[in-house]
Amino acid sequence: VRLVEFGGGLVQSGGSLRLSCAASGFPFSMYPMSWHRQAPGKEREPVAFISEFGGSTNYAEFVKGRFRISRDNAKNTVYLQMNSLQPQDTGVYYCKVTSGSEYWGKGTLVTVSS
């Protein structure tokens, strides 16, 4: 199983970023996917979840209405569109799949300046 996140970077408060997570090594369309983040000095926390075919999504309260998770099963990729970014959204963003065991990517850093 391999998960590779990209799309992070430095953005001003109120800006947007789109993260991508390219997956390989497992039947992508058969598994739910999720995004998590870890802010400096804090524990990793879930951000968004999407079911196998995208029919069901869930979001942490602090991103509802601002972030949108989606997936393209033909491309084995899950996305996180992040709008209205705030400094407290700064952190490393990870995608995860549970396929027997939990698998994580190495993350992509998002920095939101005020």
Secondary structure, DSSP 8 states (H G I E B T S, - for coil): -EEEEE--EEEETT--EEEEEEEESS-GGGS-EEEEEE-TTS--EEEEEE-TTSS-EEE-GGGTTTEEEEEETTTTEEEEEE-S--GGG-EEEEEEEESSSEEE---EEEEEE-
